[in-house]
Amino acid sequence: MNEIMEYLPLLIPVLIIQLILIVVALLDWRKRETTRGPKWAWLLVILFVNLIGPIIYFAVAREDE
């Protein structure tokens, strides 16, 4: 248990960043009518590919307006 508590200060910022990225990506995904590829697939990437999923969405899926 002490080992977990030792790494907690390092994990909390990562978890907060991950949560913020997911929320922002989901809000963007929801407002866009089209994406590169199926919209449902990007939803799965955002939700299930952890920290890198929202980053991939912002880099690849968004079409220029």
PyMOL Python script that loads the backbone (N, CA, C, O; Angstrom):
from pymol import cmd

cmd.read_pdbstr("""\
ATOM      1  N   MET A   1       0.820  -1.188   0.000  1.00  0.00           N
ATOM      2  CA  MET A   1       0.000   0.000   0.000  1.00  0.00           C
ATOM      3  C   MET A   1       0.869   1.260   0.000  1.00  0.00           C
ATOM      4  O   MET A   1       0.511   2.249  -0.639  1.00  0.00           O
ATOM      5  N   ASN A   2       1.981   1.243   0.690  1.00  0.00           N
ATOM      6  CA  ASN A   2       2.874   2.403   0.723  1.00  0.00           C
ATOM      7  C   ASN A   2       3.462   2.707  -0.641  1.00  0.00           C
ATOM      8  O   ASN A   2       3.723   3.865  -0.965  1.00  0.00           O
ATOM      9  N   GLU A   3       3.673   1.666  -1.446  1.00  0.00           N
ATOM     10  CA  GLU A   3       4.204   1.870  -2.786  1.00  0.00           C
ATOM     11  C   GLU A   3       3.221   2.652  -3.648  1.00  0.00           C
ATOM     12  O   GLU A   3       3.631   3.505  -4.436  1.00  0.00           O
ATOM     13  N   ILE A   4       1.943   2.372  -3.508  1.00  0.00           N
ATOM     14  CA  ILE A   4       0.919   3.098  -4.261  1.00  0.00           C
ATOM     15  C   ILE A   4       0.888   4.554  -3.827  1.00  0.00           C
ATOM     16  O   ILE A   4       0.810   5.454  -4.664  1.00  0.00           O
ATOM     17  N   MET A   5       0.947   4.785  -2.546  1.00  0.00           N
ATOM     18  CA  MET A   5       0.909   6.153  -2.020  1.00  0.00           C
ATOM     19  C   MET A   5       2.140   6.950  -2.459  1.00  0.00           C
ATOM     20  O   MET A   5       2.085   8.173  -2.592  1.00  0.00           O
ATOM     21  N   GLU A   6       3.240   6.248  -2.681  1.00  0.00           N
ATOM     22  CA  GLU A   6       4.473   6.903  -3.110  1.00  0.00           C
ATOM     23  C   GLU A   6       4.320   7.486  -4.520  1.00  0.00           C
ATOM     24  O   GLU A   6       4.856   8.556  -4.808  1.00  0.00           O
ATOM     25  N   TYR A   7       3.596   6.792  -5.390  1.00  0.00           N
ATOM     26  CA  TYR A   7       3.427   7.224  -6.775  1.00  0.00           C
ATOM     27  C   TYR A   7       2.187   8.086  -6.995  1.00  0.00           C
ATOM     28  O   TYR A   7       2.008   8.627  -8.087  1.00  0.00           O
ATOM     29  N   LEU A   8       1.352   8.223  -6.015  1.00  0.00           N
ATOM     30  CA  LEU A   8       0.119   8.987  -6.156  1.00  0.00           C
ATOM     31  C   LEU A   8       0.342  10.439  -6.587  1.00  0.00           C
ATOM     32  O   LEU A   8      -0.392  10.915  -7.452  1.00  0.00           O
ATOM     33  N   PRO A   9       1.306  11.159  -6.036  1.00  0.00           N
ATOM     34  CA  PRO A   9       1.528  12.538  -6.501  1.00  0.00           C
ATOM     35  C   PRO A   9       1.911  12.623  -7.982  1.00  0.00           C
ATOM     36  O   PRO A   9       1.677  13.650  -8.620  1.00  0.00           O
ATOM     37  N   LEU A  10       2.487  11.574  -8.524  1.00  0.00           N
ATOM     38  CA  LEU A  10       2.839  11.557  -9.940  1.00  0.00           C
ATOM     39  C   LEU A  10       1.651  11.173 -10.812  1.00  0.00           C
ATOM     40  O   LEU A  10       1.546  11.624 -11.953  1.00  0.00           O
ATOM     41  N   LEU A  11       0.765  10.351 -10.290  1.00  0.00           N
ATOM     42  CA  LEU A  11      -0.375   9.871 -11.069  1.00  0.00           C
ATOM     43  C   LEU A  11      -1.516  10.878 -11.147  1.00  0.00           C
ATOM     44  O   LEU A  11      -2.209  10.942 -12.163  1.00  0.00           O
ATOM     45  N   ILE A  12      -1.720  11.650 -10.115  1.00  0.00           N
ATOM     46  CA  ILE A  12      -2.857  12.579 -10.088  1.00  0.00           C
ATOM     47  C   ILE A  12      -2.813  13.583 -11.240  1.00  0.00           C
ATOM     48  O   ILE A  12      -3.836  13.765 -11.900  1.00  0.00           O
ATOM     49  N   PRO A  13      -1.680  14.249 -11.520  1.00  0.00           N
ATOM     50  CA  PRO A  13      -1.670  15.174 -12.665  1.00  0.00           C
ATOM     51  C   PRO A  13      -1.936  14.480 -14.000  1.00  0.00           C
ATOM     52  O   PRO A  13      -2.603  15.046 -14.866  1.00  0.00           O
ATOM     53  N   VAL A  14      -1.432  13.283 -14.171  1.00  0.00           N
ATOM     54  CA  VAL A  14      -1.669  12.533 -15.413  1.00  0.00           C
ATOM     55  C   VAL A  14      -3.148  12.206 -15.559  1.00  0.00           C
ATOM     56  O   VAL A  14      -3.702  12.330 -16.650  1.00  0.00           O
ATOM     57  N   LEU A  15      -3.787  11.794 -14.485  1.00  0.00           N
ATOM     58  CA  LEU A  15      -5.210  11.475 -14.523  1.00  0.00           C
ATOM     59  C   LEU A  15      -6.057  12.717 -14.791  1.00  0.00           C
ATOM     60  O   LEU A  15      -7.060  12.641 -15.500  1.00  0.00           O
ATOM     61  N   ILE A  16      -5.668  13.838 -14.239  1.00  0.00           N
ATOM     62  CA  ILE A  16      -6.406  15.084 -14.488  1.00  0.00           C
ATOM     63  C   ILE A  16      -6.268  15.498 -15.947  1.00  0.00           C
ATOM     64  O   ILE A  16      -7.252  15.886 -16.577  1.00  0.00           O
ATOM     65  N   ILE A  17      -5.060  15.421 -16.486  1.00  0.00           N
ATOM     66  CA  ILE A  17      -4.841  15.749 -17.901  1.00  0.00           C
ATOM     67  C   ILE A  17      -5.643  14.814 -18.788  1.00  0.00           C
ATOM     68  O   ILE A  17      -6.256  15.257 -19.760  1.00  0.00           O
ATOM     69  N   GLN A  18      -5.649  13.534 -18.469  1.00  0.00           N
ATOM     70  CA  GLN A  18      -6.409  12.562 -19.249  1.00  0.00           C
ATOM     71  C   GLN A  18      -7.897  12.892 -19.229  1.00  0.00           C
ATOM     72  O   GLN A  18      -8.551  12.846 -20.271  1.00  0.00           O
ATOM     73  N   LEU A  19      -8.431  13.216 -18.085  1.00  0.00           N
ATOM     74  CA  LEU A  19      -9.851  13.550 -17.965  1.00  0.00           C
ATOM     75  C   LEU A  19     -10.185  14.796 -18.781  1.00  0.00           C
ATOM     76  O   LEU A  19     -11.193  14.825 -19.488  1.00  0.00           O
ATOM     77  N   ILE A  20      -9.345  15.823 -18.686  1.00  0.00           N
ATOM     78  CA  ILE A  20      -9.581  17.050 -19.449  1.00  0.00           C
ATOM     79  C   ILE A  20      -9.538  16.773 -20.946  1.00  0.00           C
ATOM     80  O   ILE A  20     -10.401  17.249 -21.684  1.00  0.00           O
ATOM     81  N   LEU A  21      -8.554  16.015 -21.404  1.00  0.00           N
ATOM     82  CA  LEU A  21      -8.454  15.679 -22.825  1.00  0.00           C
ATOM     83  C   LEU A  21      -9.685  14.930 -23.312  1.00  0.00           C
ATOM     84  O   LEU A  21     -10.202  15.222 -24.390  1.00  0.00           O
ATOM     85  N   ILE A  22     -10.156  13.975 -22.535  1.00  0.00           N
ATOM     86  CA  ILE A  22     -11.330  13.198 -22.931  1.00  0.00           C
ATOM     87  C   ILE A  22     -12.560  14.089 -23.020  1.00  0.00           C
ATOM     88  O   ILE A  22     -13.319  13.995 -23.984  1.00  0.00           O
ATOM     89  N   VAL A  23     -12.769  14.949 -22.036  1.00  0.00           N
ATOM     90  CA  VAL A  23     -13.948  15.826 -22.040  1.00  0.00           C
ATOM     91  C   VAL A  23     -13.908  16.780 -23.219  1.00  0.00           C
ATOM     92  O   VAL A  23     -14.917  16.951 -23.903  1.00  0.00           O
ATOM     93  N   VAL A  24     -12.768  17.405 -23.474  1.00  0.00           N
ATOM     94  CA  VAL A  24     -12.655  18.346 -24.595  1.00  0.00           C
ATOM     95  C   VAL A  24     -12.835  17.623 -25.928  1.00  0.00           C
ATOM     96  O   VAL A  24     -13.505  18.138 -26.824  1.00  0.00           O
ATOM     97  N   ALA A  25     -12.250  16.445 -26.066  1.00  0.00           N
ATOM     98  CA  ALA A  25     -12.402  15.676 -27.303  1.00  0.00           C
ATOM     99  C   ALA A  25     -13.853  15.260 -27.514  1.00  0.00           C
ATOM    100  O   ALA A  25     -14.350  15.320 -28.639  1.00  0.00           O
ATOM    101  N   LEU A  26     -14.536  14.843 -26.464  1.00  0.00           N
ATOM    102  CA  LEU A  26     -15.946  14.452 -26.594  1.00  0.00           C
ATOM    103  C   LEU A  26     -16.824  15.637 -26.971  1.00  0.00           C
ATOM    104  O   LEU A  26     -17.740  15.495 -27.780  1.00  0.00           O
ATOM    105  N   LEU A  27     -16.556  16.796 -26.397  1.00  0.00           N
ATOM    106  CA  LEU A  27     -17.323  17.988 -26.755  1.00  0.00           C
ATOM    107  C   LEU A  27     -17.091  18.360 -28.220  1.00  0.00           C
ATOM    108  O   LEU A  27     -18.032  18.711 -28.932  1.00  0.00           O
ATOM    109  N   ASP A  28     -15.848  18.282 -28.661  1.00  0.00           N
ATOM    110  CA  ASP A  28     -15.542  18.576 -30.062  1.00  0.00           C
ATOM    111  C   ASP A  28     -16.168  17.542 -30.984  1.00  0.00           C
ATOM    112  O   ASP A  28     -16.739  17.889 -32.018  1.00  0.00           O
ATOM    113  N   TRP A  29     -16.060  16.275 -30.611  1.00  0.00           N
ATOM    114  CA  TRP A  29     -16.636  15.184 -31.415  1.00  0.00           C
ATOM    115  C   TRP A  29     -18.137  15.372 -31.582  1.00  0.00           C
ATOM    116  O   TRP A  29     -18.683  15.145 -32.662  1.00  0.00           O
ATOM    117  N   ARG A  30     -18.794  15.784 -30.516  1.00  0.00           N
ATOM    118  CA  ARG A  30     -20.248  15.946 -30.533  1.00  0.00           C
ATOM    119  C   ARG A  30     -20.690  17.082 -31.447  1.00  0.00           C
ATOM    120  O   ARG A  30     -21.716  16.966 -32.118  1.00  0.00           O
ATOM    121  N   LYS A  31     -19.933  18.179 -31.484  1.00  0.00           N
ATOM    122  CA  LYS A  31     -20.362  19.326 -32.279  1.00  0.00           C
ATOM    123  C   LYS A  31     -20.022  19.189 -33.766  1.00  0.00           C
ATOM    124  O   LYS A  31     -20.633  19.872 -34.588  1.00  0.00           O
ATOM    125  N   ARG A  32     -19.087  18.346 -34.128  1.00  0.00           N
ATOM    126  CA  ARG A  32     -18.704  18.172 -35.529  1.00  0.00           C
ATOM    127  C   ARG A  32     -19.692  17.267 -36.252  1.00  0.00           C
ATOM    128  O   ARG A  32     -20.114  16.231 -35.738  1.00  0.00           O
ATOM    129  N   GLU A  33     -20.047  17.694 -37.465  1.00  0.00           N
ATOM    130  CA  GLU A  33     -20.956  16.882 -38.263  1.00  0.00           C
ATOM    131  C   GLU A  33     -20.215  15.760 -38.979  1.00  0.00           C
ATOM    132  O   GLU A  33     -20.751  14.663 -39.140  1.00  0.00           O
ATOM    133  N   THR A  34     -18.977  16.032 -39.411  1.00  0.00           N
ATOM    134  CA  THR A  34     -18.204  15.016 -40.128  1.00  0.00           C
ATOM    135  C   THR A  34     -16.801  14.914 -39.543  1.00  0.00           C
ATOM    136  O   THR A  34     -16.257  15.872 -38.994  1.00  0.00           O
ATOM    137  N   THR A  35     -16.247  13.738 -39.679  1.00  0.00           N
ATOM    138  CA  THR A  35     -14.862  13.485 -39.288  1.00  0.00           C
ATOM    139  C   THR A  35     -14.230  12.647 -40.380  1.00  0.00           C
ATOM    140  O   THR A  35     -14.924  12.138 -41.260  1.00  0.00           O
ATOM    141  N   ARG A  36     -12.935  12.504 -40.325  1.00  0.00           N
ATOM    142  CA  ARG A  36     -12.258  11.593 -41.250  1.00  0.00           C
ATOM    143  C   ARG A  36     -12.487  10.183 -40.730  1.00  0.00           C
ATOM    144  O   ARG A  36     -11.906   9.784 -39.720  1.00  0.00           O
ATOM    145  N   GLY A  37     -13.320   9.443 -41.410  1.00  0.00           N
ATOM    146  CA  GLY A  37     -13.684   8.112 -40.948  1.00  0.00           C
ATOM    147  C   GLY A  37     -14.999   8.144 -40.198  1.00  0.00           C
ATOM    148  O   GLY A  37     -15.558   9.216 -39.965  1.00  0.00           O
ATOM    149  N   PRO A  38     -15.493   6.989 -39.820  1.00  0.00           N
ATOM    150  CA  PRO A  38     -16.780   6.923 -39.117  1.00  0.00           C
ATOM    151  C   PRO A  38     -16.715   7.612 -37.756  1.00  0.00           C
ATOM    152  O   PRO A  38     -15.769   7.439 -36.988  1.00  0.00           O
ATOM    153  N   LYS A  39     -17.735   8.383 -37.494  1.00  0.00           N
ATOM    154  CA  LYS A  39     -17.782   9.143 -36.245  1.00  0.00           C
ATOM    155  C   LYS A  39     -17.836   8.213 -35.032  1.00  0.00           C
ATOM    156  O   LYS A  39     -17.224   8.507 -34.005  1.00  0.00           O
ATOM    157  N   TRP A  40     -18.555   7.104 -35.133  1.00  0.00           N
ATOM    158  CA  TRP A  40     -18.661   6.174 -34.011  1.00  0.00           C
ATOM    159  C   TRP A  40     -17.305   5.563 -33.667  1.00  0.00           C
ATOM    160  O   TRP A  40     -17.020   5.294 -32.500  1.00  0.00           O
ATOM    161  N   ALA A  41     -16.462   5.341 -34.693  1.00  0.00           N
ATOM    162  CA  ALA A  41     -15.137   4.758 -34.444  1.00  0.00           C
ATOM    163  C   ALA A  41     -14.262   5.730 -33.655  1.00  0.00           C
ATOM    164  O   ALA A  41     -13.493   5.320 -32.785  1.00  0.00           O
ATOM    165  N   TRP A  42     -14.386   7.023 -33.969  1.00  0.00           N
ATOM    166  CA  TRP A  42     -13.612   8.019 -33.234  1.00  0.00           C
ATOM    167  C   TRP A  42     -14.076   8.121 -31.793  1.00  0.00           C
ATOM    168  O   TRP A  42     -13.274   8.389 -30.900  1.00  0.00           O
ATOM    169  N   LEU A  43     -15.345   7.913 -31.563  1.00  0.00           N
ATOM    170  CA  LEU A  43     -15.838   7.896 -30.187  1.00  0.00           C
ATOM    171  C   LEU A  43     -15.164   6.774 -29.400  1.00  0.00           C
ATOM    172  O   LEU A  43     -14.760   6.970 -28.254  1.00  0.00           O
ATOM    173  N   LEU A  44     -15.044   5.617 -30.009  1.00  0.00           N
ATOM    174  CA  LEU A  44     -14.377   4.491 -29.348  1.00  0.00           C
ATOM    175  C   LEU A  44     -12.903   4.792 -29.081  1.00  0.00           C
ATOM    176  O   LEU A  44     -12.376   4.449 -28.022  1.00  0.00           O
ATOM    177  N   VAL A  45     -12.240   5.433 -30.045  1.00  0.00           N
ATOM    178  CA  VAL A  45     -10.831   5.791 -29.860  1.00  0.00           C
ATOM    179  C   VAL A  45     -10.682   6.759 -28.691  1.00  0.00           C
ATOM    180  O   VAL A  45      -9.811   6.588 -27.838  1.00  0.00           O
ATOM    181  N   ILE A  46     -11.543   7.780 -28.658  1.00  0.00           N
ATOM    182  CA  ILE A  46     -11.467   8.774 -27.582  1.00  0.00           C
ATOM    183  C   ILE A  46     -11.672   8.120 -26.217  1.00  0.00           C
ATOM    184  O   ILE A  46     -10.959   8.432 -25.263  1.00  0.00           O
ATOM    185  N   LEU A  47     -12.630   7.229 -26.126  1.00  0.00           N
ATOM    186  CA  LEU A  47     -12.974   6.653 -24.826  1.00  0.00           C
ATOM    187  C   LEU A  47     -12.059   5.524 -24.372  1.00  0.00           C
ATOM    188  O   LEU A  47     -11.809   5.380 -23.175  1.00  0.00           O
ATOM    189  N   PHE A  48     -11.555   4.720 -25.308  1.00  0.00           N
ATOM    190  CA  PHE A  48     -10.882   3.487 -24.892  1.00  0.00           C
ATOM    191  C   PHE A  48      -9.389   3.418 -25.171  1.00  0.00           C
ATOM    192  O   PHE A  48      -8.760   2.410 -24.846  1.00  0.00           O
ATOM    193  N   VAL A  49      -8.802   4.446 -25.757  1.00  0.00           N
ATOM    194  CA  VAL A  49      -7.364   4.389 -26.023  1.00  0.00           C
ATOM    195  C   VAL A  49      -6.604   5.267 -25.030  1.00  0.00           C
ATOM    196  O   VAL A  49      -5.527   5.778 -25.335  1.00  0.00           O
ATOM    197  N   ASN A  50      -7.163   5.430 -23.874  1.00  0.00           N
ATOM    198  CA  ASN A  50      -6.558   6.152 -22.750  1.00  0.00           C
ATOM    199  C   ASN A  50      -6.019   7.518 -23.142  1.00  0.00           C
ATOM    200  O   ASN A  50      -6.693   8.260 -23.857  1.00  0.00           O
ATOM    201  N   LEU A  51      -4.854   7.858 -22.705  1.00  0.00           N
ATOM    202  CA  LEU A  51      -4.312   9.201 -22.864  1.00  0.00           C
ATOM    203  C   LEU A  51      -4.072   9.571 -24.320  1.00  0.00           C
ATOM    204  O   LEU A  51      -4.267  10.727 -24.694  1.00  0.00           O
ATOM    205  N   ILE A  52      -3.662   8.641 -25.133  1.00  0.00           N
ATOM    206  CA  ILE A  52      -3.299   8.950 -26.521  1.00  0.00           C
ATOM    207  C   ILE A  52      -4.522   9.053 -27.441  1.00  0.00           C
ATOM    208  O   ILE A  52      -4.431   9.675 -28.499  1.00  0.00           O
ATOM    209  N   GLY A  53      -5.652   8.467 -27.070  1.00  0.00           N
ATOM    210  CA  GLY A  53      -6.847   8.489 -27.917  1.00  0.00           C
ATOM    211  C   GLY A  53      -7.341   9.882 -28.261  1.00  0.00           C
ATOM    212  O   GLY A  53      -7.525  10.178 -29.441  1.00  0.00           O
ATOM    213  N   PRO A  54      -7.564  10.753 -27.278  1.00  0.00           N
ATOM    214  CA  PRO A  54      -7.984  12.112 -27.615  1.00  0.00           C
ATOM    215  C   PRO A  54      -6.946  12.875 -28.438  1.00  0.00           C
ATOM    216  O   PRO A  54      -7.308  13.682 -29.294  1.00  0.00           O
ATOM    217  N   ILE A  55      -5.672  12.628 -28.186  1.00  0.00           N
ATOM    218  CA  ILE A  55      -4.614  13.289 -28.949  1.00  0.00           C
ATOM    219  C   ILE A  55      -4.658  12.838 -30.405  1.00  0.00           C
ATOM    220  O   ILE A  55      -4.508  13.660 -31.309  1.00  0.00           O
ATOM    221  N   ILE A  56      -4.861  11.551 -30.642  1.00  0.00           N
ATOM    222  CA  ILE A  56      -4.995  11.035 -32.009  1.00  0.00           C
ATOM    223  C   ILE A  56      -6.216  11.657 -32.680  1.00  0.00           C
ATOM    224  O   ILE A  56      -6.160  12.026 -33.853  1.00  0.00           O
ATOM    225  N   TYR A  57      -7.309  11.772 -31.946  1.00  0.00           N
ATOM    226  CA  TYR A  57      -8.520  12.386 -32.498  1.00  0.00           C
ATOM    227  C   TYR A  57      -8.233  13.813 -32.964  1.00  0.00           C
ATOM    228  O   TYR A  57      -8.585  14.177 -34.086  1.00  0.00           O
ATOM    229  N   PHE A  58      -7.600  14.620 -32.119  1.00  0.00           N
ATOM    230  CA  PHE A  58      -7.322  16.005 -32.486  1.00  0.00           C
ATOM    231  C   PHE A  58      -6.346  16.099 -33.647  1.00  0.00           C
ATOM    232  O   PHE A  58      -6.440  17.024 -34.454  1.00  0.00           O
ATOM    233  N   ALA A  59      -5.423  15.175 -33.747  1.00  0.00           N
ATOM    234  CA  ALA A  59      -4.403  15.231 -34.807  1.00  0.00           C
ATOM    235  C   ALA A  59      -4.902  14.680 -36.139  1.00  0.00           C
ATOM    236  O   ALA A  59      -4.489  15.162 -37.194  1.00  0.00           O
ATOM    237  N   VAL A  60      -5.778  13.682 -36.112  1.00  0.00           N
ATOM    238  CA  VAL A  60      -6.133  12.978 -37.344  1.00  0.00           C
ATOM    239  C   VAL A  60      -7.586  13.139 -37.752  1.00  0.00           C
ATOM    240  O   VAL A  60      -7.858  13.392 -38.925  1.00  0.00           O
ATOM    241  N   ALA A  61      -8.512  13.006 -36.848  1.00  0.00           N
ATOM    242  CA  ALA A  61      -9.928  12.853 -37.209  1.00  0.00           C
ATOM    243  C   ALA A  61     -10.608  14.145 -37.645  1.00  0.00           C
ATOM    244  O   ALA A  61     -11.509  14.123 -38.483  1.00  0.00           O
ATOM    245  N   ARG A  62     -10.187  15.249 -37.087  1.00  0.00           N
ATOM    246  CA  ARG A  62     -10.885  16.509 -37.369  1.00  0.00           C
ATOM    247  C   ARG A  62     -10.616  16.981 -38.784  1.00  0.00           C
ATOM    248  O   ARG A  62      -9.468  17.071 -39.219  1.00  0.00           O
ATOM    249  N   GLU A  63     -11.693  17.282 -39.495  1.00  0.00           N
ATOM    250  CA  GLU A  63     -11.555  17.842 -40.831  1.00  0.00           C
ATOM    251  C   GLU A  63     -11.482  19.358 -40.710  1.00  0.00           C
ATOM    252  O   GLU A  63     -12.127  19.952 -39.846  1.00  0.00           O
ATOM    253  N   ASP A  64     -10.705  19.972 -41.569  1.00  0.00           N
ATOM    254  CA  ASP A  64     -10.620  21.443 -41.553  1.00  0.00           C
ATOM    255  C   ASP A  64     -11.954  22.032 -41.953  1.00  0.00           C
ATOM    256  O   ASP A  64     -12.620  21.557 -42.872  1.00  0.00           O
ATOM    257  N   GLU A  65     -12.323  23.073 -41.240  1.00  0.00           N
ATOM    258  CA  GLU A  65     -13.621  23.705 -41.508  1.00  0.00           C
ATOM    259  C   GLU A  65     -13.475  24.800 -42.532  1.00  0.00           C
ATOM    260  O   GLU A  65     -14.459  25.448 -42.888  1.00  0.00           O
TER     261      GLU A  65
END
""", "prot")
cmd.dss("prot")
cmd.show_as("cartoon", "prot")
cmd.util.cbc("prot")
cmd.orient("prot")
